[in-house]
Amino acid sequence: MHNNLFSKALIVTTTQLTMILIAVASIFIIFILIAIIKMYKLKSENKKLMQTNAYKDYEESGEDMHSGHLYGDH
């Protein structure tokens, strides 16, 4: 009797399984959409930063990121 009750509790109908899968897929779609929106926002922000004078000045000066006190070049 215990075994029969336990096996009935584990039975999931196809409708229930479908609903669970739809819910999980919806959550993943929401996460993917959020990631895509953030990617485009970061892309546009990066584009704005690349057009600023500070970046152009740095690029024209030809400074090396690895020179300086941190890497032992005094």
Secondary structure, 3 states (H helix, E strand, C coil): CHHHHHHHHHCCCHHHHHHHHHHHHHHHHHHHHHHHHHHHHHHHHHHHHHCCHHHHHHHHHCCCCCCCHHHCCC
